[in-house]
Amino acid sequence: MFYLLGTRYPLHLTGRLLMFDERFMIPRSDEEHKKSSMITLYRQIAAKIISSRVEIFQKIMNLYPEKIRISSASTRWGSCSANKTLSFSWKLIQCPLECVDYVVVHELAHLAEMNHSPAFWQKVANVIPDYREKKQQLNAFAAQLPYWE
C-alpha cells in the first residue's frame, strides 16, 4: 500500500508504470527497481498536482515564481530560492491535499518574505487561516509515511 494525497492505494505489478483505477501499477522487477519505479511515478504525479496547486494559489496571493521543480529533498517539503524557484519534494504528494496546499502557500509567501517574520506568517494566514493546524497535520502524517532512503 502506498499513499497519494493522504489515501492508501495498493500496488500491482504489471508491465506498465502508472496510477490507474485507484492503484499504483509498476513493472515487475527486483526490489531496487520497484522502488525506483515508484519514485519515478510519484515525481510525475507530483509535478502535475503541485504545479496545478501553485497555479491556483499564485493568483490568489499575486506572487509568481520563475520556476517550479520537483526535488528529492529528504529533510524539507519545499524551498524557495533567491531566484524565485520553488522546489517541492516528491514525497509531499503522499500527504493530504490540504497539507500540500499549506506547503505551496508557505513557499509562495517566501517570494515576498524570505524569512519567517510576522509579515511572512500573515501572508500565509491570509490564505490558510488555520495554517498551524495544517502544519501539525503535515508533521503527524509524515511520521507514518514509509522511509524511502
DSSP file with accessible surface (Angstrom, degrees, kcal/mol):
  #  RESIDUE AA STRUCTURE BP1 BP2  ACC     N-H-->O    O-->H-N    N-H-->O    O-->H-N    TCO  KAPPA ALPHA  PHI   PSI    X-CA   Y-CA   Z-CA
    1    1 A M              0   0  113      0, 0.0     2,-0.3     0, 0.0     7,-0.1   0.000 360.0 360.0 360.0 136.6    0.0    0.0    0.0
    2    2 A F  E     -A    9   0A  41      7,-3.1     7,-3.3   143,-0.0     2,-0.3  -0.963 360.0-117.3-132.5 150.1    1.3    3.4   -0.9
    3    3 A Y  E     +A    8   0A  31     -2,-0.3     2,-0.3     5,-0.2     5,-0.2  -0.641  25.8 174.8 -90.8 144.2   -0.1    6.9   -0.2
    4    4 A L  E >  S-A    7   0A  16      3,-2.3     3,-2.0    -2,-0.3    90,-0.3  -0.936  80.1 -18.1-143.6 118.2   -1.3    9.5   -2.7
    5    5 A L  T 3  S-     0   0   52     88,-3.2    92,-0.6    -2,-0.3    90,-0.2   0.856 129.4 -51.7  51.5  40.0   -2.8   12.7   -1.3
    6    6 A G  T 3  S+     0   0   22     88,-2.1     2,-0.4    90,-0.2    -1,-0.3   0.387 116.2 109.4  85.8  -3.5   -3.4   11.0    2.1
    7    7 A T  E <   -A    4   0A  71     -3,-2.0    -3,-2.3    88,-0.1     2,-0.4  -0.878  66.1-126.5-108.9 140.0   -5.2    8.0    0.8
    8    8 A R  E     -A    3   0A 134     -2,-0.4    -5,-0.2    -5,-0.2    86,-0.0  -0.684  28.5-176.7 -86.6 134.6   -3.7    4.5    0.7
    9    9 A Y  E     -A    2   0A  44     -7,-3.3    -7,-3.1    -2,-0.4    14,-0.2  -0.963  24.7-113.2-128.3 147.8   -3.6    2.6   -2.6
   10   10 A P        -     0   0   44      0, 0.0    14,-2.7     0, 0.0     2,-0.5  -0.348  24.1-126.5 -76.7 161.0   -2.5   -0.9   -3.4
   11   11 A L  E     -b   24   0B  51     12,-0.2     2,-0.4    -2,-0.1    14,-0.2  -0.905  22.3-169.1-107.2 131.3    0.5   -1.7   -5.6
   12   12 A H  E     -b   25   0B  71     12,-2.8    14,-2.0    -2,-0.5     2,-0.6  -0.984  18.4-134.8-121.4 134.1    0.1   -4.0   -8.6
   13   13 A L  E     +b   26   0B  57     -2,-0.4     2,-0.2    12,-0.2    15,-0.1  -0.774  46.4 137.3 -90.7 120.1    3.0   -5.4  -10.5
   14   14 A T  E     -b   27   0B  30     12,-3.2    14,-1.1    -2,-0.6    11,-0.0  -0.670  67.9 -87.6-139.1-162.6    2.4   -5.1  -14.3
   15   15 A G  S    S+     0   0   72     12,-0.2     2,-0.3    -2,-0.2    -2,-0.1   0.349 100.8  68.6 -96.6   5.5    4.3   -4.2  -17.4
   16   16 A R  S    S-     0   0  165     10,-0.2     2,-0.5     2,-0.1    -2,-0.4  -0.784  70.1-134.3-126.7 167.2    3.5   -0.5  -17.1
   17   17 A L        +     0   0   54     -2,-0.3     2,-0.3     9,-0.2     9,-0.2  -0.934  57.3 100.4-124.0 101.9    4.2    2.5  -14.8
   18   18 A L  E     -C   25   0B  36      7,-2.6     7,-3.1    -2,-0.5     2,-0.6  -0.986  67.7-108.7-168.9 166.9    1.1    4.5  -13.9
   19   19 A M  E     +C   24   0B  51     -2,-0.3     2,-0.3     5,-0.2     5,-0.2  -0.963  53.6 155.0-105.8 118.3   -1.7    5.3  -11.4
   20   20 A F  E >   +C   23   0B 126      3,-2.5     3,-0.6    -2,-0.6    -2,-0.1  -0.991  53.2   1.8-150.5 139.7   -4.9    3.8  -12.7
   21   21 A D  T 3  S-     0   0  106     -2,-0.3    -1,-0.1     1,-0.2     3,-0.1   0.896 127.7 -54.2  52.4  46.2   -8.2    2.6  -11.4
   22   22 A E  T 3  S+     0   0  145      1,-0.2     2,-0.3   -13,-0.1    -1,-0.2   0.841 119.5  92.8  57.3  41.2   -7.2    3.5   -7.8
   23   23 A R  E <  S- C   0  20B  73     -3,-0.6    -3,-2.5   -14,-0.2     2,-0.4  -0.986  74.4-117.8-155.9 150.2   -4.0    1.6   -7.8
   24   24 A F  E     -bC  11  19B   0    -14,-2.7   -12,-2.8    -2,-0.3     2,-0.5  -0.755  29.2-162.5 -84.2 136.4   -0.3    2.1   -8.5
   25   25 A M  E     +bC  12  18B  31     -7,-3.1    -7,-2.6    -2,-0.4   -12,-0.2  -0.986  16.9 163.2-124.7 122.3    0.9    0.0  -11.3
   26   26 A I  E     -b   13   0B   0    -14,-2.0   -12,-3.2    -2,-0.5   -10,-0.2  -0.938  41.9 -88.0-134.2 159.2    4.7   -0.6  -11.8
   27   27 A P  E     -b   14   0B  31      0, 0.0   -12,-0.2     0, 0.0     2,-0.2  -0.311  45.5-104.3 -66.1 147.7    6.7   -3.1  -13.7
   28   28 A R        +     0   0  177    -14,-1.1     2,-0.3   -15,-0.1   -16,-0.0  -0.531  68.5 118.3 -66.4 134.8    7.7   -6.5  -12.2
   29   29 A S        -     0   0   39     -2,-0.2    -3,-0.0    -3,-0.1   -16,-0.0  -0.964  63.9 -48.8-174.9-172.1   11.3   -6.4  -11.1
   30   30 A D     >  -     0   0  107     -2,-0.3     4,-2.2     1,-0.1     5,-0.2  -0.216  62.5 -98.0 -73.4 168.8   13.7   -6.6   -8.2
   31   31 A E  H  > S+     0   0  139      1,-0.2     4,-2.4     2,-0.2     5,-0.2   0.872 121.5  52.3 -58.9 -42.0   13.1   -4.5   -5.1
   32   32 A E  H  > S+     0   0  129      1,-0.2     4,-2.3     2,-0.2    -1,-0.2   0.916 111.5  46.6 -64.2 -39.9   15.5   -1.7   -6.0
   33   33 A H  H  > S+     0   0   88      2,-0.2     4,-2.6     1,-0.2    -1,-0.2   0.872 110.0  53.7 -71.4 -35.0   13.9   -1.2   -9.4
   34   34 A K  H  X S+     0   0   42     -4,-2.2     4,-2.5     2,-0.2    -2,-0.2   0.936 110.0  48.0 -61.0 -46.0   10.4   -1.3   -7.9
   35   35 A K  H  X S+     0   0   61     -4,-2.4     4,-2.4     1,-0.2    -2,-0.2   0.939 112.3  48.7 -59.7 -46.8   11.5    1.5   -5.5
   36   36 A S  H  X S+     0   0   57     -4,-2.3     4,-2.4     1,-0.2    -2,-0.2   0.897 110.8  51.3 -61.0 -40.5   12.9    3.5   -8.4
   37   37 A S  H  X S+     0   0    7     -4,-2.6     4,-2.5     2,-0.2    -1,-0.2   0.912 109.5  49.7 -64.0 -42.4    9.7    3.0  -10.4
   38   38 A M  H  X S+     0   0    2     -4,-2.5     4,-3.1     2,-0.2    -2,-0.2   0.915 110.8  49.5 -64.3 -41.1    7.6    4.2   -7.6
   39   39 A I  H  X S+     0   0   37     -4,-2.4     4,-2.7     2,-0.2    -2,-0.2   0.931 110.6  50.6 -64.3 -42.0    9.7    7.3   -7.1
   40   40 A T  H  X S+     0   0   56     -4,-2.4     4,-2.1     2,-0.2    -2,-0.2   0.932 112.9  46.2 -59.4 -45.8    9.5    8.0  -10.9
   41   41 A L  H  X S+     0   0    4     -4,-2.5     4,-2.5     1,-0.2     5,-0.2   0.933 112.2  49.9 -64.7 -45.6    5.7    7.7  -10.7
   42   42 A Y  H  X S+     0   0    0     -4,-3.1     4,-3.1     1,-0.2    -1,-0.2   0.909 109.8  52.1 -58.4 -42.8    5.5    9.8   -7.6
   43   43 A R  H  X S+     0   0   83     -4,-2.7     4,-2.4    -5,-0.2    -1,-0.2   0.915 110.2  48.5 -61.5 -42.1    7.6   12.5   -9.3
   44   44 A Q  H  X S+     0   0   95     -4,-2.1     4,-1.6     2,-0.2    -2,-0.2   0.932 115.4  43.3 -63.0 -46.8    5.4   12.5  -12.4
   45   45 A I  H  X S+     0   0   23     -4,-2.5     4,-2.7     1,-0.2     5,-0.3   0.920 113.0  52.8 -65.8 -43.0    2.2   12.8  -10.3
   46   46 A A  H  X>S+     0   0    0     -4,-3.1     4,-2.6    -5,-0.2     5,-0.6   0.912 105.0  55.2 -60.0 -42.9    3.8   15.4   -8.0
   47   47 A A  H  X5S+     0   0   39     -4,-2.4     4,-1.5    -5,-0.2    -1,-0.2   0.923 113.3  41.6 -58.1 -42.6    4.8   17.6  -11.0
   48   48 A K  H  X5S+     0   0  162     -4,-1.6     4,-1.8     2,-0.2    -2,-0.2   0.954 120.5  39.5 -70.6 -51.6    1.2   17.7  -12.3
   49   49 A I  H  X5S+     0   0   37     -4,-2.7     4,-2.2     2,-0.2     5,-0.2   0.945 117.7  46.3 -69.3 -46.9   -0.6   18.2   -9.0
   50   50 A I  H  X5S+     0   0    0     -4,-2.6     4,-2.8    -5,-0.3     5,-0.2   0.928 111.7  52.3 -65.0 -41.5    1.8   20.6   -7.3
   51   51 A S  H  X<S+     0   0   48     -4,-1.5     4,-2.4    -5,-0.6    -1,-0.2   0.913 109.9  49.2 -59.3 -40.6    2.1   22.7  -10.4
   52   52 A S  H  X S+     0   0   53     -4,-1.8     4,-1.7     2,-0.2    -1,-0.2   0.884 111.5  48.8 -67.6 -35.6   -1.7   23.0  -10.6
   53   53 A R  H  X S+     0   0   52     -4,-2.2     4,-2.5     2,-0.2     5,-0.2   0.903 110.5  50.6 -71.1 -39.1   -1.9   24.0   -6.9
   54   54 A V  H  X S+     0   0    1     -4,-2.8     4,-3.0     1,-0.2     5,-0.3   0.936 107.8  54.6 -60.8 -43.4    0.8   26.6   -7.4
   55   55 A E  H  X S+     0   0  103     -4,-2.4     4,-1.0    -5,-0.2    -1,-0.2   0.903 110.7  45.4 -58.0 -41.9   -1.2   28.0  -10.3
   56   56 A I  H  X S+     0   0   74     -4,-1.7     4,-1.3     1,-0.2     3,-0.3   0.965 118.6  39.8 -65.3 -52.1   -4.2   28.4   -8.1
   57   57 A F  H  X S+     0   0   21     -4,-2.5     4,-2.7     1,-0.2     5,-0.2   0.792 105.6  63.3 -76.9 -26.2   -2.5   30.0   -5.1
   58   58 A Q  H  X>S+     0   0   36     -4,-3.0     5,-1.4    -5,-0.2     4,-1.3   0.896 105.9  47.9 -65.1 -33.4   -0.1   32.2   -7.1
   59   59 A K  H  <5S+     0   0  124     -4,-1.0    -1,-0.2    -5,-0.3    -2,-0.2   0.904 112.4  48.3 -71.0 -41.0   -3.2   34.0   -8.5
   60   60 A I  H  <5S+     0   0  107     -4,-1.3    -2,-0.2     1,-0.2    -1,-0.2   0.915 121.8  35.0 -63.9 -41.7   -4.8   34.3   -5.0
   61   61 A M  H  <5S-     0   0   28     -4,-2.7    -1,-0.2     2,-0.2    -2,-0.2   0.575  99.8-132.3 -90.6 -11.1   -1.5   35.7   -3.5
   62   62 A N  T  <5 +     0   0  120     -4,-1.3     2,-0.4    -5,-0.2    -3,-0.2   0.898  66.3 127.1  55.8  43.0   -0.4   37.6   -6.5
   63   63 A L      < -     0   0   32     -5,-1.4    -1,-0.2    -6,-0.2    -2,-0.2  -0.992  40.8-166.9-132.1 121.6    3.1   36.0   -6.1
   64   64 A Y        -     0   0  110     -2,-0.4     2,-0.1    -3,-0.1    -9,-0.0  -0.938   9.6-145.2-121.6 119.3    4.6   34.3   -9.2
   65   65 A P        -     0   0   20      0, 0.0    20,-0.2     0, 0.0     3,-0.1  -0.371  12.8-137.9 -73.7 157.3    7.6   32.0   -9.1
   66   66 A E  S    S+     0   0  147     18,-2.4     2,-0.3     1,-0.3    19,-0.2   0.826  85.2   3.3 -77.7 -35.2   10.1   31.9  -12.0
   67   67 A K  E     -d   85   0C 124     17,-1.3    19,-2.8     2,-0.0     2,-0.4  -0.993  58.3-150.2-152.8 150.5   10.3   28.2  -11.9
   68   68 A I  E     +d   86   0C  54     -2,-0.3     2,-0.3    17,-0.2    19,-0.2  -0.991  22.1 179.6-122.9 132.2    8.8   25.1  -10.1
   69   69 A R  E     -d   87   0C 113     17,-2.7    19,-2.2    -2,-0.4     2,-0.5  -0.968  25.9-134.5-134.1 152.1   10.8   22.0   -9.7
   70   70 A I  E     -d   88   0C  21     -2,-0.3    19,-0.2    17,-0.2     2,-0.2  -0.924  33.5-174.3-103.4 124.3   10.3   18.6   -8.1
   71   71 A S  E     -d   89   0C  13     17,-2.8    19,-2.2    -2,-0.5    20,-0.2  -0.542  36.6-125.8-112.1 178.0   13.2   17.5   -5.9
   72   72 A S        +     0   0   73     17,-0.2    17,-0.1    -2,-0.2    -2,-0.0  -0.002  51.7 156.4-109.5  25.2   14.3   14.5   -3.9
   73   73 A A        -     0   0   29      1,-0.1    18,-0.3     4,-0.1    -2,-0.1  -0.216  23.4-173.4 -55.1 138.3   14.8   16.5   -0.8
   74   74 A S  S    S+     0   0   77     15,-0.1    -1,-0.1     1,-0.0     3,-0.1   0.540  77.5  46.6-112.1  -9.5   14.5   14.3    2.3
   75   75 A T  S    S+     0   0  130      1,-0.2     2,-0.3     2,-0.0    -2,-0.1   0.500 113.5  36.3-112.4  -5.6   14.7   16.9    5.1
   76   76 A R        -     0   0  149      1,-0.1    -1,-0.2     3,-0.0    13,-0.1  -0.998  60.3-142.6-147.0 150.4   12.2   19.5    3.8
   77   77 A W  S    S-     0   0   57     -2,-0.3    12,-2.5     1,-0.2     2,-0.3   0.801  83.7 -10.9 -78.6 -33.0    8.9   19.6    2.0
   78   78 A G  E     -E   88   0C  10     10,-0.3     2,-0.3    -8,-0.1    10,-0.2  -0.979  56.6-164.1-158.7 168.3    9.7   22.7    0.0
   79   79 A S  E     -E   87   0C  33      8,-2.4     8,-2.6    -2,-0.3     2,-0.4  -0.978  12.3-143.8-155.4 162.6   12.0   25.6   -0.5
   80   80 A C  E     -E   86   0C  19     -2,-0.3     6,-0.2     6,-0.2     2,-0.2  -0.996  18.8-151.8-132.4 124.7   12.2   28.9   -2.2
   81   81 A S    >   -     0   0   43      4,-2.4     3,-1.9    -2,-0.4     4,-0.1  -0.516  30.4-107.9 -93.7 166.3   15.4   30.2   -3.7
   82   82 A A  T 3  S+     0   0   98      1,-0.3    -1,-0.1    -2,-0.2    32,-0.0   0.767 119.3  60.8 -63.2 -24.8   16.5   33.8   -4.2
   83   83 A N  T 3  S-     0   0  107      2,-0.1    -1,-0.3     1,-0.0   -17,-0.1   0.210 122.8-105.4 -89.3  17.0   16.0   33.5   -7.9
   84   84 A K  S <  S+     0   0   96     -3,-1.9   -18,-2.4     1,-0.2   -17,-1.3   0.779  70.4 147.5  68.1  31.9   12.3   32.7   -7.3
   85   85 A T  E     -d   67   0C  17    -19,-0.2    -4,-2.4   -20,-0.2     2,-0.5  -0.875  35.3-152.9 -96.2 125.1   12.5   29.0   -7.9
   86   86 A L  E     -dE  68  80C   0    -19,-2.8   -17,-2.7    -2,-0.6     2,-0.4  -0.870  11.4-167.2 -97.0 129.4   10.1   26.9   -5.8
   87   87 A S  E     -dE  69  79C   8     -8,-2.6    -8,-2.4    -2,-0.5     2,-0.4  -0.955   4.0-172.6-117.9 138.5   11.2   23.4   -5.1
   88   88 A F  E     -dE  70  78C   0    -19,-2.2   -17,-2.8    -2,-0.4   -10,-0.3  -0.995  26.0-119.1-131.7 135.6    9.0   20.7   -3.7
   89   89 A S  E >   -d   71   0C   2    -12,-2.5     3,-1.7    -2,-0.4     4,-0.4  -0.495  18.8-132.6 -69.2 137.8    9.9   17.2   -2.5
   90   90 A W  G >  S+     0   0    4    -19,-2.2     3,-1.3     1,-0.3     4,-0.2   0.793 104.2  71.4 -60.6 -23.5    8.1   14.5   -4.5
   91   91 A K  G >  S+     0   0   20    -18,-0.3     3,-1.7     1,-0.3     4,-0.3   0.763  80.2  74.1 -65.4 -23.6    7.4   12.9   -1.1
   92   92 A L  G X  S+     0   0    0     -3,-1.7     3,-2.2     1,-0.3    -1,-0.3   0.840  81.1  70.3 -58.8 -31.6    4.9   15.7   -0.4
   93   93 A I  G <  S+     0   0    0     -3,-1.3   -88,-3.2    -4,-0.4    -1,-0.3   0.663  86.6  66.5 -67.0 -12.0    2.4   14.2   -2.8
   94   94 A Q  G <  S+     0   0    1     -3,-1.7   -88,-2.1   -90,-0.3    -1,-0.3   0.740  90.6  83.1 -75.2 -22.2    1.9   11.3   -0.3
   95   95 A C  S <  S-     0   0    0     -3,-2.2   -90,-0.2    -4,-0.3   -88,-0.1  -0.384  96.7 -80.3 -84.1 160.1    0.3   13.8    2.1
   96   96 A P    >>  -     0   0   13      0, 0.0     4,-2.0     0, 0.0     3,-1.1  -0.179  43.4-111.9 -57.2 151.4   -3.3   15.0    2.2
   97   97 A L  H 3> S+     0   0   56    -92,-0.6     4,-3.0     1,-0.3     5,-0.2   0.853 116.7  58.2 -57.1 -37.3   -4.1   17.8   -0.3
   98   98 A E  H 3> S+     0   0   79      1,-0.2     4,-1.7     2,-0.2    -1,-0.3   0.849 107.4  48.7 -65.8 -27.4   -4.7   20.4    2.5
   99   99 A C  H <> S+     0   0    0     -3,-1.1     4,-2.2     2,-0.2    -1,-0.2   0.897 110.0  50.8 -74.5 -40.9   -1.1   19.7    3.6
  100  100 A V  H  X S+     0   0    0     -4,-2.0     4,-2.7     1,-0.2    -2,-0.2   0.943 110.3  50.8 -58.5 -46.0    0.2   20.1    0.1
  101  101 A D  H  X S+     0   0   19     -4,-3.0     4,-2.8     1,-0.2     5,-0.3   0.899 106.9  53.8 -60.7 -40.8   -1.7   23.4   -0.2
  102  102 A Y  H  X S+     0   0   10     -4,-1.7     4,-2.8     2,-0.2    -1,-0.2   0.942 111.0  45.6 -59.0 -46.3   -0.1   24.6    3.1
  103  103 A V  H  X S+     0   0    5     -4,-2.2     4,-2.7     2,-0.2     5,-0.2   0.921 112.6  51.0 -65.9 -41.3    3.4   23.9    1.8
  104  104 A V  H  X S+     0   0    0     -4,-2.7     4,-2.6     2,-0.2    -2,-0.2   0.951 113.6  44.0 -59.7 -49.0    2.6   25.5   -1.6
  105  105 A V  H  X S+     0   0    0     -4,-2.8     4,-2.6     1,-0.2    -2,-0.2   0.916 111.7  54.6 -63.6 -41.7    1.3   28.7    0.2
  106  106 A H  H  X S+     0   0   19     -4,-2.8     4,-1.1    -5,-0.3    -2,-0.2   0.936 112.3  42.8 -56.6 -48.9    4.2   28.6    2.6
  107  107 A E  H  X S+     0   0   13     -4,-2.7     4,-0.5     1,-0.2     3,-0.4   0.893 112.0  53.2 -70.5 -37.5    6.7   28.6   -0.3
  108  108 A L  H >< S+     0   0    0     -4,-2.6     3,-1.7    -5,-0.2     4,-0.5   0.911 103.5  58.0 -61.6 -39.0    4.8   31.2   -2.3
  109  109 A A  H >X S+     0   0    0     -4,-2.6     4,-2.3     1,-0.3     3,-1.4   0.833  95.5  65.1 -61.4 -29.1    4.9   33.5    0.7
  110  110 A H  H 3< S+     0   0   18     -4,-1.1    -1,-0.3    -3,-0.4    -2,-0.2   0.717  86.2  70.8 -67.7 -18.0    8.7   33.3    0.7
  111  111 A L  T << S+     0   0   26     -3,-1.7    -1,-0.3    -4,-0.5    -2,-0.2   0.824 112.7  29.0 -65.0 -27.7    8.6   35.1   -2.7
  112  112 A A  T <4 S+     0   0   42     -3,-1.4     2,-0.4    -4,-0.5    -2,-0.2   0.765 134.4  29.5 -97.9 -35.2    7.6   38.2   -0.8
  113  113 A E     <  -     0   0   53     -4,-2.3     2,-1.2     2,-0.1    -1,-0.3  -0.928  62.1-164.0-132.2 106.7    9.2   37.5    2.6
  114  114 A M  S    S+     0   0  107     -2,-0.4     2,-0.3    -3,-0.2    -4,-0.1  -0.219  74.5  49.2 -85.6  46.9   12.4   35.4    2.5
  115  115 A N  S    S-     0   0   70     -2,-1.2    -2,-0.1     2,-0.1     0, 0.0  -0.877  93.0-100.6-158.8-173.4   12.2   34.7    6.3
  116  116 A H        +     0   0  107     -2,-0.3    -2,-0.1     4,-0.1    -6,-0.0  -0.282  65.6 144.5-117.8  47.3    9.7   33.6    8.9
  117  117 A S     >  -     0   0   32      1,-0.1     4,-2.3     4,-0.0     5,-0.2  -0.211  69.6 -97.0 -75.4 170.0    8.8   37.0   10.2
  118  118 A P  H  > S+     0   0  114      0, 0.0     4,-2.2     0, 0.0     5,-0.2   0.883 127.3  56.4 -56.4 -35.3    5.3   38.0   11.4
  119  119 A A  H  > S+     0   0   47      2,-0.2     4,-1.7     1,-0.2     5,-0.1   0.896 106.5  49.9 -64.0 -39.2    4.8   39.6    7.9
  120  120 A F  H  > S+     0   0    0     -3,-0.2     4,-1.8     1,-0.2     3,-0.3   0.959 111.3  47.1 -61.0 -52.5    5.6   36.2    6.3
  121  121 A W  H  X S+     0   0   50     -4,-2.3     4,-3.0     1,-0.2    -2,-0.2   0.838 107.9  57.3 -63.6 -28.7    3.1   34.3    8.6
  122  122 A Q  H  X S+     0   0  107     -4,-2.2     4,-2.1    -5,-0.2    -1,-0.2   0.905 104.4  51.9 -67.5 -39.1    0.5   36.9    7.9
  123  123 A K  H  X S+     0   0   73     -4,-1.7     4,-0.7    -3,-0.3    -2,-0.2   0.904 112.6  45.5 -61.9 -40.9    0.8   36.2    4.2
  124  124 A V  H >X S+     0   0    0     -4,-1.8     4,-3.2     1,-0.2     3,-1.2   0.946 112.6  50.7 -65.4 -46.8    0.3   32.5    4.9
  125  125 A A  H 3< S+     0   0   23     -4,-3.0    -2,-0.2     1,-0.3    -1,-0.2   0.801  99.3  65.3 -64.0 -29.6   -2.6   33.2    7.3
  126  126 A N  H 3< S+     0   0  111     -4,-2.1    -1,-0.3     1,-0.2    -2,-0.2   0.819 117.4  26.7 -61.6 -29.0   -4.4   35.4    4.7
  127  127 A V  H << S+     0   0   34     -3,-1.2    -2,-0.2    -4,-0.7    -1,-0.2   0.796 136.9  26.9-101.8 -39.1   -4.8   32.3    2.5
  128  128 A I    ><  -     0   0   15     -4,-3.2     3,-1.6    -5,-0.1    -1,-0.2  -0.793  65.0-178.5-127.3  85.8   -4.8   29.5    5.1
  129  129 A P  T 3  S+     0   0  103      0, 0.0     3,-0.3     0, 0.0    -1,-0.1   0.831  85.3  48.5 -57.0 -31.9   -6.1   30.9    8.4
  130  130 A D  T >> S+     0   0   63      1,-0.2     4,-1.9     2,-0.1     3,-0.7  -0.076  71.0 134.5 -99.1  37.3   -5.7   27.6   10.2
  131  131 A Y  H <>  +     0   0   16     -3,-1.6     4,-2.7     1,-0.3    -1,-0.2   0.821  65.5  61.0 -58.7 -30.8   -2.1   27.1    8.9
  132  132 A R  H 3> S+     0   0  158     -3,-0.3     4,-2.2     1,-0.2    -1,-0.3   0.927 106.3  45.9 -62.9 -42.1   -0.9   26.0   12.3
  133  133 A E  H <> S+     0   0  105     -3,-0.7     4,-2.7     2,-0.2    -1,-0.2   0.893 112.0  51.6 -66.4 -38.3   -3.3   23.1   12.3
  134  134 A K  H  X S+     0   0   44     -4,-1.9     4,-2.6     2,-0.2    -2,-0.2   0.901 109.1  50.8 -65.6 -38.7   -2.3   22.2    8.7
  135  135 A K  H  X S+     0   0   89     -4,-2.7     4,-2.4     2,-0.2    -2,-0.2   0.926 111.9  47.0 -64.5 -42.6    1.4   22.2    9.7
  136  136 A Q  H  X S+     0   0  134     -4,-2.2     4,-2.6     2,-0.2    -2,-0.2   0.906 111.7  51.1 -64.2 -41.8    0.6   19.9   12.7
  137  137 A Q  H  X S+     0   0   63     -4,-2.7     4,-2.7     2,-0.2     5,-0.2   0.919 109.7  50.8 -61.2 -42.9   -1.4   17.6   10.4
  138  138 A L  H  X S+     0   0    3     -4,-2.6     4,-2.7     1,-0.2    -2,-0.2   0.940 111.5  46.8 -60.5 -47.7    1.5   17.5    8.0
  139  139 A N  H  X S+     0   0   91     -4,-2.4     4,-1.3     1,-0.2    -2,-0.2   0.904 113.8  48.2 -63.6 -40.7    4.0   16.6   10.7
  140  140 A A  H  < S+     0   0   68     -4,-2.6     4,-0.5     2,-0.2    -1,-0.2   0.915 113.9  46.4 -66.4 -41.7    1.7   13.9   12.1
  141  141 A F  H >< S+     0   0   22     -4,-2.7     3,-1.6     1,-0.2     4,-0.5   0.912 107.0  57.9 -67.5 -40.5    1.0   12.4    8.7
  142  142 A A  H >< S+     0   0   31     -4,-2.7     3,-1.3     1,-0.3    -1,-0.2   0.839  95.6  65.2 -58.9 -33.2    4.7   12.5    7.8
  143  143 A A  T 3< S+     0   0   90     -4,-1.3    -1,-0.3     1,-0.3    -2,-0.2   0.742 103.5  46.6 -64.3 -21.4    5.5   10.3   10.8
  144  144 A Q  T <  S+     0   0  105     -3,-1.6    -1,-0.3    -4,-0.5    -2,-0.2   0.468  88.4 108.2-101.2   0.0    3.5    7.4    9.3
  145  145 A L  S <  S-     0   0   27     -3,-1.3  -143,-0.0    -4,-0.5     3,-0.0  -0.413  78.5 -97.2 -76.0 152.8    5.0    7.6    5.8
  146  146 A P        -     0   0   55      0, 0.0     2,-0.5     0, 0.0    -1,-0.1  -0.302  36.1-111.6 -66.6 151.7    7.4    4.9    4.6
  147  147 A Y        -     0   0  191      1,-0.1     0, 0.0     2,-0.1     0, 0.0  -0.751  31.8-173.9 -84.9 126.1   11.1    5.5    4.8
  148  148 A W              0   0   18     -2,-0.5    -1,-0.1   -74,-0.1  -109,-0.1   0.579 360.0 360.0-101.0 -14.9   12.5    5.9    1.2
  149  149 A E              0   0  111    -75,-0.1    -2,-0.1     0, 0.0     0, 0.0  -0.373 360.0 360.0 -80.9 360.0   16.2    6.1    1.7
